[in-house]
């Protein structure tokens, strides 16, 4: 079984909004092995891990806005990446005050 390709972003119309215990962040640096550094909306930089289901569906690059969930333990240091937003979705999040222009 190979990696499932997403040929265009229109297939990813679903949009997840932050719920209790989740927040938004911007990818700062790719570290390899499905890990990356994320600048979160609470001002902390966390080590993020791309979950398996998301890893097979979407590619994440530096500068992308992602939905993340901090771990129950080491919640100031580590998190799981739950979703990557498209450019149109980021514009919608800005218009509805989920993220600020500084992020």
Order of alpha helices (4+ residues) and beta strands (2+ residues): beta-beta-beta-alpha-beta-beta-alpha
